[in-house]
Amino acid sequence: MALMITDACINCDVCEPECPNQAISPGEDYYVIDAARCTECVGHYETPQCGEVCPVDRIPLNPDHPETREQLHAKYEGLLAAGLARGKTR
C-alpha cells in the first residue's frame, strides 16, 4: 500500500526531504503523498523513512491503494527507470 499523511500533520517539513521517490509535497492544508510514487521505501530502505521521522506519527497505510511488496518493488523499478527515484541505497 502507499502511505498517506493524515489531517493531524503539523507541517513540520521533516518528511518531504526523506522521501527517496519525491512522493511527498505540500498540500493545501498539510503534506500529501502521491500514491503513484510511494513505494513505502521498498527498493531503498527497510522501513518507510517518512514514518521514521514524523514527530506526530501520522503516516499510516492508505487503504485506498492496496499493493503487495512485489507491486511496490515493480513501482520502484519503474520510477527508477523513469529517473523519478533516487538510485538504490541498499
N, C-alpha and C positions, 0 to 999 in steps of 0.2 A: 504494500500500500504506500501511496505517497503520504507525506506528513501534512499537517495543517497547523496554522497558528490560530489560537482562539482569541476571542474578543477581550480576554484578560491580559493580552500583550501590553506591556508598558512602554513600548517603543524605545527600548534601551540601546538598540543598534548593534548588539553583540552577535546576533545570529547571521545577519546578512554576509559579512566577510568570511564566515566559517564554511559557507556552502560551496563545495567544490564544483557544483553544477550550475551555479549562479541562478538557482531557482527561487531565491528569496528576494523580495523587493518591497519597498514601502507601498502600503495600500492607502486607501482614503483615510481610514481611522487607525489602522495598525498594520504591521507587516503581514505579507501574504506569501504563500508558497505556490509556485506554478507546478501543478501535479504532473504536467508533461515533462518537466525537467527533474523532478525529485526522484531520486533512487534510494532514499534513506541512507545515502552514502555508500551503498553497495558499489564495489569497484574501487573505492577509495579508503574507507575505514571500516572497522568492525561495528561501530555504533554511529547513529546519526549525530553529527557534530553540533547541529543547531540545538538539539535537545541537551547535549552535554553542557553548553554554555548558558542556556536560558535560566535566568535567575528566578523566574516565577513558574517554571516547569509547565508551560502551556503549549507544548508542541506534540500533540497526540497523533496517532494514525488517522488518516482521513478515510472514513468508512465508505465514502462515495467513489473511492479509487482502489479497489482491492487488486493486489498484484502479488504474485509469488516471488520468491527470491530470484528464480530463474528469469522471470519477466523484468524484474528490476535490473538484473545484470544485462539483459539484452538492451534495455533502455540506456543504461550506462554506455554500452558499446556503441550504440547509435549516436549518442551525444558526443562521445569521444571522436568518432569518425567525422562528425559534422563540425568539430572544433568548438563545441559548446561546453565542454567539460575540461577541467584541468587534467593533465596526464596522470596516469596511475601512480599513487603514492605508496602503495604496498604491494 
